[in-house]
Amino acid sequence: MELPVFSQLESLGQGSGWEPLEFPKIDEHSRYELVTEDGTQVVRADTNGGASGMITRLDVQPGDSLILRWRWKVSNVFEQGDAREKSGDDYPARIYVAFKFQPEKAGFFERAKRKTVEVLFGESLPGNALNYIWANTLPEGETVPNPYTEKTMMVAVNSGNERAGEWVTVERDIVADYRRAFGEAPPPLVGIAIMSDSDNTGETATAWYGDISLSTE
C-alpha cells in the first residue's frame, strides 16, 4: 500500500499522485508547496480565510487492521476553532480519510442527491469519513461528529498550542477508529487528503506535512 511520498515528489498536482481537493462555493484556496525542512522535503500549507486540500485517490480494503502514520507541524491553532460548531469547523492541519459510499445503507434521497452529483460533475462522492485533526479545544483522543454531517467523524490527535512549532508523529489504526466512530467494519478506502482550512473562522495558520504511510502492521 505505497502512497506517493512528499519527500520524493518533484511537484504537486496532476501526475504527482496528489491532486487538488476543492469545494463548491469556496473561492479562496489554501496554498500547498514542496519545501525543505531539516534536509527533508515536506509539504507546506498556508491558509488565510480559505479552504482546499490535496488528495491521493486509493482503492484499499482495510482488513482487520490498517495503520496510518504521518508527521506534521503547525504554527498555531485557531482562537475561534471549535470542532463542535459550524463556525469553528477549521483546523490548521487535518488528515482526511474517505471511505467508499455504500448505497445499500443510504436512503432514497441521499442516493438521488449523489446521482445528481455524478451526472453534473462526473464524479462520485465518498461515503463516511474520518478526519484526524489538530484541534483547538477538543481534548486529545476525543471523537465527535462533524457539525455539518454525522457521516464525518472528527478525531482529535493533537490539541491546543502546547506543541505548536514542533514536529509531531502520529500513528492510528484506521479500522479500530472507524469501528469506534461508526459501529461497524469499514468499507474500502477511496482517498486520503491533507487539508488546512480557515474559511469559517477567517484566521491564518501554516502547517507542514511529512510523509504519510499505510501498512497492515
N, C-alpha and C positions, 0 to 999 in steps of 0.2 A: 504494500500500500504506500508507494512512494508519492509524496506530494512534491510539486515544484518548490524548491527551497530558495528563499530570498538570497542567501549567501552566494548562490551560484547563478543568479539571473543576470542577463545582460541588459534587460529592460523590463518595465511593467507594461501591461496592456495586452492587446490581441497578439496571440502567438507565444506569449511567455508562460501560459498556464494560469495566469492571474489576470482577470478582466474586470473592467469597472462594473460596480453594482450601484445603480442609480434608481431613484424613486420618483414616481409621478408627483407633480406639483412642488417639487423641491428643486429650485433652480441653482441655489448656491451649493457647490460641492466641496467636500473635504479634498485636500491635496495630498497625494501619495508620491513619494520618490525614493529611489535607492540611494542610501548614504553609507558611509563607512564609520563605524563606531568601534574603537579599540581594536582596529585591524580586521573587523568582520563586517561584511555588507549586510545591512538590515533595511527595513522599510521605515521611513519617517512619515508620519501622518500629521497634518496640521488642519485643525478645524476652527472656524471662526463664524459661527452662526449658521452653518450649513450641515449637510449630511450626504454621505455616499460611502461606498466601501470598495474593496477589491475581493473578488470571489474566484475560487477554483472549483470547477464542476467535477463531481465524483459519481460513482455508482458502486457503493461498497455495502456488502451485507455485514452488519455489525457482529453477529455471532453472540457468544456468551460474554465476551469482554472485548473492549476496544479502547486503547489508551491514547488519549490526545495529549501531546506535550508541546509546550511553547515557552518562550520567554518574552517579556515585554517591560516597558518602562514608560511612565507618564510624567509630564511636567507638573501637573496639578489635577485635582478633581474639581467639579463644578459646584460653586456655592449653592446654586439652586437645584442641584441634581437630587432626584428622589425617584427611585425605581417603582414606587407605588402610585405615582401621579403622572398623568399625561404631560403636565407642564414641566416635569423634571426628568422625563424619559430620554436623557442624554448621558453619554459616557465618553471620557477621554479615550478609552480603549475597550474594545469588546471583540470576542471571537464568536461568530455566528455559525451555528451548526444546523444545517437544514436537512430535513428528512422527507422521503417520498410521500406524496399525498396518497391517502387511502380512501378511494371513493366509496367503498363499501361501508365505511364508518361515517360518511358525511350525509347530511340531509339534502333534500331536493334543491333548496335554494342555494346552498353552498356549491353543489355540483353545477348548477346552472350558471352561477356567477363565474366560476372557474372556466367553464366552457366559453363564456363570452370573452374572457381574457385571452384564451388560446386563439379564438377567431380574430380578435382585433390586433393582438400583439405577436401572435405566432410563438408563444412560449407558455410553458406550464408553470403554475405557481407551486411552490413546495407545500408540504403539509405542516406538521408540527416542527418546532424548532427549539433548540437550547441556545441561550445566549450567556456566555461566560463574560462577566463584566467586572471592570474596576469601578466599584460603586462609590458613592459619596457617604451616605448614612446607613444604607442597608448593611447589617452586620456580615462579616466574612463567614461564608458557609451557609448562608440562608438562601432559600429559593422562593421566589414569588412569581405570580402570573404577570406578564406584561400588561400595563394599564390599557393598551389598545386591543389586545387579543389574548385569550387564555390558551391559544394554540402555541404561544411562545412563552417559555418559562425562563426567568432571569435568575442566574446563579452567581452570587457574589463570591468571586475567588480572591479578590482583594478589595479593601475598603478604606477610604479616607486618605489623608495626605501623608501619613506617617512614613510610608516607603516611597513617596514620590521622589523622582530623581535618581532612583537606583533600579538596576535590573532585577526582575523577579521571575523565577522559573515556576511554572505551573504544570501539574500533571493531573488529569481527570480520566475516570473510566466513563466513557460516554454511555455505555449500556446501563451501568448502575444509576447514573444520573437520570437517564430517560425513564427508567422504571420508577424511580423515586418521584419524578415530576409528573408522569402521565399514567402510572399504574399498570403498565404493560411493556412487553418487549418492543424494541424499536424496529421500524421498517428500514429499508435501505437508506443509507446516507447519500444525499444528492449534491451537497455542496458545503464548503467551509469558507467563511469570509472573515476578513478583518474589517472593523469599522470604527471610526472615530467621528462622533456626531454631536452637534450642538444647536440643532435647528429649533428646539423647544426652549432652551434656556438663553440662547444668544451669546453664550460665553465662548471663551477661547482656551484651547489646550493643544499641546503637542504630545504625540505618542510615538514610540519606537517599537517595532515588532521584529523579533528574531525568527529563526526557522521554526516551522510548525511540522510536527510529525505524527503519524498514526501507526500504531502497532498493536498486536494481539497479546503483548506481554509487557 
